[in-house]
Amino acid sequence: MAALLGDAGLLDVVCDTLVWDHRTTLEEWWSGPAAGVATIGQIVTSQTPMVIAEIKDHFESLCAEFTDPGAVLVLPHAALMAYGQA
């Protein structure tokens, strides 16, 4: 990333990695698709109730490894932040 900015003409380029955990609940994370939000929500809500229940069960099983003992869903994130001087 720093090389790309340097090649674009920026000087004193720095690239840092930001790491954080997004904390939420399983129900809060599920509420978007369950309400039809975005493409995945439209796909979910267009299914029969039985298929929606199967999707939610699969969703819950995928979330299990990210759920702490207090039932908080802890989702690890990372991003690059690069900057320089023009």
N, C-alpha and C positions, 0 to 999 in steps of 0.2 A: 504494500500500500504506500509506504514511504517512497519507494522507487517510482511509483506512478506519479506521485505529486512532484517529485524532483524532476522527472522527465517532462512534466507539464510546465516547468519553469519556476516552481516555488523554491525558496531557500529555507535553510534551517528547519527542515522537515522533521517532525516527530510523529511516531505512531505508537499509541498506547493501546493495550488490551484492557477493556473494562469487563469485569465479571461480577454478576449478581444473581441472586435467587428471586424469582417472582413467586410470591406467596399468595395463595388463594384457597378456596375450597373446591372440592369436586363439583358440588352443585352450582357454584358460581361459574366455574369454567364450562360446565355443561349448558348453562342457561342460554348462552348465545345460539348455539346450534339448535337447541330445543325450541327457541323462539323464531327460528327461520332466518337468523342473521347470516349474511354472506352466502356464498355458494354452498358451503357445507351445510348450513342451516336449511337452505332450500332443498337440498338432497335429503336431509334427515326428515324434514316435515312432510315431504311428498310420499313417504313410505306408509305402510299400514302400521297400526299400533303394535302388532306383534314384531314387525321388523324394527321399529323404533326401539322397542324394549331390548332386542338383540344387539342393536348398535350401542345402546347405553351400557349394557352388560360388558360388551367388548371394550368400550371406552373406560369403564371402571377397572377392568383387569389391566389395561395398559397404564392407568394412573397409579396402580398399587405400588409400584417400585418408587414412585415419587411422593407418596403420602407418608407423613411422619406420624408418630404415635398419637399426636393430638388431632389427627384428621385434617391437617393442613397439607395442601398440595404444594410442594416445593419444586419449582421448575427452574433448573439452572440455565442461565443465559450468558452469552459472551458477545462482545462487539468490538470492532476496531474503531478508534478515533484518531484520525490523522489530521495534522494541520501544519501550516508553514507560512512563510511571508512572501508576498508577491513582490 
